[in-house]
Each structure stands twice: as structure tokens, then as C-alpha cells.
Amino acid sequence: MANWWHSQVSFFTIGLIFLFGAVVSTCTGKTLARFRGVVDRNKEPREFWWTVAFYYLAAIFSFYCHLYGRPW
């Protein structure tokens, strides 16, 4: 299991999961936030967009690690 985490394919898979979550959240207007459950775009727009932005940034970082290797 430790070898899977260190492989380049794992970063691509994690990036796809984050990207899928960000796109679905953007389209539906609902997202899952840590310790808060479901956040609606109309009721709490600030929390919603911060969470979606985190999903997109995590996806970009994972794809970067997949393409160029880990920065650490």
C-alpha cells in the first residue's frame, strides 16, 4: 500500500477525484465542507466558493505532482 501512494498514478487518480468533485459542486450548487456537511451556494456563498476553490487547487497540485514529480 505504501508503494501505491508514492507512485505517479496515485497523484493522477487523486487529481481526478478532486476535479470531479469540483465540477459536480459547481454544477449542482452544493458541496461537502469539512465539519459542516452540505453547503448550499445560495445560503452560504462564501463557504461554498472557498471549498470549491480548494477542490480545484488540490486537483491542480495533484496533476502537477503527476506531471513533474513531487516538489518535496
N, C-alpha and C positions, 0 to 999 in steps of 0.2 A: 504494500500500500504506500510506503514511503517513496518508492520509485515512481509511482503514478503522479504524485504531487510535483515532483521535480522534472517531469517531462514537459516538453513544449506543447504537446497536445492538450494537457490539462489547462494551460492558460487559454488556449483557443476555446475549449469547452466552457470554461467559466465565463469568458467574454461573451459567448453566445447566450448563455443563461442571463447574464446582466442585460445584454442588448434586447433580448426577447422581453424581459420584464419591463424595461424602459419603454419599449414601443407599445406594449399592451397597456401599460399605465397611461401613456399619453393618449392613446385612442379611447380608452374607456372612461378616463377621468377619475379613476380610483387606483390607489396604490397601497402597498403594505409598508407601514413605517415601523421602525423598531420601537417596541414597548407601547405602541399606540394603536395597533390594529390597522383597520382600513381607514385611509384618509381620503376624503372626497375633495375634488378640485374646487367645487363651488362653496363648500363650507369653510375649508381651511386652505386657501390657495398658497400661502407662503410655505407651509409644511409640505404640501403636495409637491411643489416645484423644487424644493430643496432635496426631497427624496428622489424624485425623478432625475435631477441633475447628478446625484450621487450614483445612480444606476448607470447613466451614460458615461460618467468619468471612470467608473470601475470597469466598464466594458472597454473603453479606450485604453486604459492602463493594461488590461489583460491582453488585448491584441498587440500592444507594444511589446510586452514581455514575450509573446509568442513569436513575433517577427524578429526582434533584436536581442532577445535574451533578457534574463533578469538583470535589473540595474544594481543588485547587491551581490 
